[in-house]
């Protein structure tokens, strides 16, 4: 009987010895799950900069900025997580939202990937300087760094771009980016979207027009600047193709405005400026694109309408449409009508 009693006591002690740690682990897991689900104590969005990989320094920074009010649980869990997965905090700038949970906060500082993302819509025909400006305003990046990257020789050579910048090579669209995302990553994404557009069919159509990709994008950017009504894009493209084949100057106002660095009503003196983008003075296509054209304008550049038009001018009635002419005489009459319409609009 004594032996049986000893065994029972030993079994009881062993079960207690095992169950207590298990209970502690279960409680810790429940507490961690609860704690991870709790939001930070912020009342408004705040930006912080993590300057080193130290977990303790980062947690201290979070407390100083008023993002957390209980540093010990965060520090304990972060240290365990960092040790277990051999991770450190990622140096960088972060935007912390009041809706962020403790779990999301930890994931944020260990991954370096912002949980806060922004949808940015780049309009058709946007220029590089405007893209840089929008990224600075909406994503908090350095616009000067962005512009510098778009002119970097190594990047241009890598993508076999003949121009002196990525003007024309970034596809206008709506994108989702992380707050303070690396400018190089932003540029790569916009580049990749346009590159995906250039399938074998596009290259074949461009080849039929005896134009390189760079020339097609240059022409597409002019079409983009001129066209307001979508159905006119191929017609405008046909006008420029006809002029190029005939050896005529393109005489496109947007290229002169690009040379001047601003959009304005052109004066006769502007048409005389000595600049390769002045298509009134220099024949053929300008050196490169004047904006980032849309898919529709690129498509129009590689597949123009076939017609005998060599001229066009705005209708002037606010519709955005143009009058197309085959001869200079017809064009002059259309220009006179446009001027009369403009005078009536100004009265």
C-alpha positions in Angstrom: 0.0 0.0 0.0 2.8 2.4 0.8 4.4 1.9 -2.6 1.1 2.7 -4.3 0.7 5.9 -2.3 4.2 7.0 -3.3 3.4 6.5 -6.9 0.3 8.6 -6.7 2.1 11.4 -5.0 4.9 11.3 -7.6 2.4 11.4 -10.4 0.5 14.3 -8.8 3.7 16.3 -8.3 4.8 15.7 -11.9 1.4 16.7 -13.3 1.5 19.9 -11.2 5.1 20.5 -12.4 4.0 20.2 -16.0 0.6 21.9 -15.8 1.8 25.2 -14.1 4.2 26.1 -16.9 1.6 25.1 -19.5 -0.9 27.3 -17.8 1.5 30.2 -17.7 2.2 29.8 -21.5 -1.5 29.6 -22.2 -2.1 32.8 -20.2 0.8 34.6 -21.9 -0.6 33.5 -25.3 -4.1 34.8 -24.4 -2.6 38.0 -23.1 -0.4 38.5 -26.2 -3.3 37.9 -28.5 -5.3 40.5 -26.6 -2.5 42.9 -26.4 -1.7 42.6 -30.1 -5.3 43.4 -31.0 -5.3 46.6 -28.9 -4.7 49.9 -30.9 -1.9 52.3 -30.0 -2.8 55.3 -27.8 -2.3 57.9 -30.4 -5.1 60.4 -31.2 -3.6 61.6 -34.4 -1.2 60.4 -37.1 2.4 60.9 -36.3 5.7 60.4 -38.3 8.7 58.9 -36.6 12.3 58.1 -37.7 13.9 54.9 -36.5 17.7 55.7 -36.5 19.2 52.4 -35.4 18.3 48.6 -35.3 18.1 48.4 -31.5 14.8 47.0 -30.2 15.1 48.7 -26.8 15.9 52.1 -28.4 13.0 51.7 -30.8 10.5 50.8 -28.0 11.9 53.8 -26.0 11.2 56.1 -29.0 7.7 54.7 -29.4 7.1 55.6 -25.7 8.6 59.1 -26.0 6.4 59.9 -29.0 3.3 58.8 -27.1 2.6 55.9 -29.4 2.6 53.3 -26.6 1.9 53.7 -22.9 3.0 50.2 -21.8 6.6 49.7 -23.1 7.3 46.5 -21.1 5.0 44.1 -22.9 6.1 45.5 -26.3 9.8 45.3 -25.3 9.4 41.7 -24.0 7.5 40.4 -27.0 9.7 42.3 -29.5 12.9 40.9 -27.9 11.4 37.3 -28.0 10.3 37.8 -31.6 13.7 39.3 -32.6 15.7 36.6 -31.0 13.4 33.8 -32.3 13.5 34.9 -35.9 16.9 36.6 -35.7 15.4 40.0 -36.7 16.2 43.6 -35.9 14.2 46.8 -36.2 14.5 48.4 -39.7 15.9 51.9 -39.9 13.6 54.3 -41.8 10.8 56.8 -41.6 7.3 55.6 -40.6 3.8 57.0 -40.5 1.9 55.7 -37.5 -1.8 55.8 -37.6 -4.2 55.9 -34.6 -5.9 52.8 -36.0 -2.7 50.7 -35.8 -2.8 47.8 -33.4 0.2 46.7 -31.3 0.6 43.7 -33.5 0.6 45.8 -36.7 3.1 48.2 -35.1 5.5 45.3 -34.4 5.2 43.9 -37.9 5.8 47.4 -39.2 9.1 48.1 -37.4 10.5 44.6 -38.1 9.6 44.5 -41.8 10.3 48.1 -42.7 7.1 48.0 -44.9 4.6 50.6 -44.1 1.2 49.4 -43.2 0.0 52.9 -44.3 -0.5 52.9 -48.1 -1.6 55.7 -50.4 -3.4 55.5 -53.8 -1.8 58.0 -56.2 -3.4 58.7 -59.5 -1.0 60.1 -62.2 -3.0 61.7 -65.0 -2.4 61.0 -68.7 0.2 63.3 -70.1 1.9 64.1 -66.8 5.5 65.3 -66.8 8.3 64.0 -64.6 8.5 67.1 -62.6 4.8 66.8 -61.8 5.1 63.1 -60.9 8.0 64.1 -58.5 5.8 66.8 -57.0 2.8 64.5 -56.4 5.0 61.8 -54.8 6.5 64.5 -52.5 3.0 65.7 -51.5 1.2 62.4 -51.2 4.0 60.0 -50.3 6.4 62.2 -48.4 9.4 61.5 -50.5 12.2 63.8 -51.7 11.2 65.2 -55.1 14.8 66.2 -55.9 16.0 62.7 -55.3 13.2 61.4 -57.5 14.1 63.7 -60.4 17.8 62.8 -59.9 17.0 59.1 -60.3 14.9 59.6 -63.4 18.0 61.2 -65.1 20.5 58.6 -63.8 22.7 57.3 -66.7 23.0 53.7 -65.2 19.2 53.5 -65.0 18.7 54.8 -68.6 21.3 52.4 -70.0 19.9 49.4 -68.1 16.5 50.0 -69.7 18.1 50.9 -73.1 16.5 54.4 -73.0 18.1 56.8 -75.6 16.8 60.0 -74.0 18.4 61.9 -71.2 15.6 61.1 -68.7 12.6 58.8 -68.1 10.3 61.4 -69.5 7.7 59.4 -71.5 8.6 56.1 -70.0 6.5 56.1 -66.8 2.9 54.9 -67.3 0.1 57.2 -66.0 -2.3 55.2 -63.9 -3.5 54.7 -60.3 -0.9 53.0 -58.0 -0.8 52.0 -54.4 2.4 52.9 -52.6 3.7 52.7 -49.1 4.1 56.0 -47.3 7.8 57.1 -47.7 8.4 54.2 -50.2 11.8 54.2 -51.7 11.8 56.5 -54.9 13.7 53.8 -56.8 10.9 51.3 -56.1 8.2 53.8 -57.2 10.1 54.5 -60.5 10.6 50.8 -61.1 6.9 50.1 -60.7 5.9 52.8 -63.1 8.5 51.7 -65.6 7.4 48.0 -65.3 3.8 48.9 -66.1 4.7 50.6 -69.3 7.2 47.9 -70.2 4.4 45.3 -69.9 2.4 47.3 -72.5 5.1 46.7 -75.1 4.2 43.3 -76.3 5.4 41.7 -79.6 2.4 43.2 -81.5 3.2 46.7 -80.4 6.8 46.4 -81.6 5.6 44.9 -84.9 3.2 47.8 -85.5 6.0 50.3 -84.6 8.3 48.6 -87.0 5.7 49.0 -89.8 5.8 52.8 -89.1 9.6 52.7 -89.4 9.8 54.2 -85.9 11.7 53.1 -82.8 10.1 52.7 -79.4 11.7 56.0 -78.3 10.3 57.8 -81.4 6.8 56.2 -80.9 6.8 57.5 -77.3 7.9 60.9 -78.4 5.1 61.1 -81.0 2.6 59.6 -78.5 3.5 62.4 -76.0 2.7 65.1 -78.6 -0.6 63.3 -79.4 -1.4 63.2 -75.7 -0.8 66.9 -75.4 -3.0 67.8 -78.4 -5.9 65.3 -78.1 -8.8 65.9 -75.7 -11.4 63.7 -77.4 -10.3 60.1 -77.5 -11.6 59.3 -81.0 -9.4 62.0 -82.4 -6.1 60.5 -81.2 -5.6 58.2 -84.2 -6.6 61.1 -86.6 -4.1 63.5 -85.0 -1.5 60.7 -85.1 -2.3 60.3 -88.9 -1.7 64.1 -89.4 1.8 63.9 -87.8 2.6 60.7 -89.7 1.7 62.4 -92.9 3.8 65.4 -92.1 6.8 63.3 -91.2 6.5 61.3 -94.5 6.2 64.5 -96.4 9.3 66.1 -94.7 7.2 68.9 -93.2 7.8 70.4 -89.8 5.4 69.0 -87.2 4.7 72.6 -86.0 3.3 71.3 -82.7 2.6 73.9 -80.0 3.1 71.6 -77.0 6.7 70.9 -78.0 7.5 74.6 -78.0 5.7 75.0 -74.6 7.9 72.1 -73.3 11.0 73.9 -74.6 9.9 77.1 -72.8 9.2 75.1 -69.6 5.6 76.3 -69.2 2.2 76.0 -70.7 1.1 79.3 -72.2 -0.5 80.8 -75.3 2.4 81.0 -77.7 3.5 84.2 -79.4 5.2 84.4 -82.8 8.5 85.2 -81.0 8.2 81.9 -79.1 8.1 80.0 -82.4 11.6 81.3 -83.3 13.4 80.0 -80.2 16.6 78.0 -80.9 15.7 74.7 -79.2 15.5 71.2 -80.6 12.0 70.8 -79.2 10.8 73.7 -81.4 9.1 71.7 -84.1 8.2 74.9 -85.9 11.9 75.5 -86.6 13.4 72.0 -86.6 12.1 69.1 -88.8 11.3 65.6 -87.7 10.5 64.5 -84.1 12.0 66.3 -81.1 14.8 64.6 -79.1 12.4 62.8 -76.8 8.9 62.7 -75.2 7.4 65.9 -73.7 5.3 64.0 -71.2 4.3 60.5 -70.1 1.6 59.4 -72.6 -1.3 57.1 -72.0 -1.9 53.7 -73.5 -4.4 55.2 -75.9 -1.9 57.7 -77.2 0.8 55.1 -77.6 -1.7 52.9 -79.5 -2.6 55.8 -81.7 1.1 56.5 -82.4 1.7 53.0 -83.6 -1.7 52.7 -85.4 -2.6 56.0 -87.0 -5.7 56.7 -89.1 -5.1 56.7 -92.8 -6.2 60.0 -94.4 -4.9 63.0 -96.3 -5.0 65.5 -93.5 -1.9 67.6 -92.9 -3.4 70.3 -90.6 -5.7 70.7 -87.6 -6.9 73.4 -85.3 -9.3 73.5 -82.4 -12.9 74.0 -83.2 -13.1 76.5 -80.4 -16.6 75.7 -79.1 -15.5 74.1 -75.9 -16.0 70.5 -77.1 -12.2 69.8 -77.4 -12.7 68.7 -81.0 -10.6 69.9 -83.9 -11.1 70.8 -87.6 -8.9 68.7 -89.9 -7.7 70.0 -93.3 -5.9 68.6 -96.3 -4.6 71.9 -97.6 -3.0 75.1 -96.2 -5.9 77.1 -97.6 -8.5 75.0 -95.9 -6.5 75.2 -92.7 -6.3 79.0 -92.8 -10.1 79.2 -93.1 -10.4 76.9 -90.1 -8.0 79.1 -88.1 -10.0 82.2 -88.9 -13.2 80.5 -87.8 -11.4 79.4 -84.6 -10.3 83.0 -83.9 -13.8 84.4 -84.5 -15.2 81.7 -82.1 -12.6 82.6 -79.5 -13.5 86.3 -79.8 -17.2 85.4 -79.3 -16.3 83.4 -76.2 -14.4 86.3 -74.7 -17.3 88.7 -75.1 
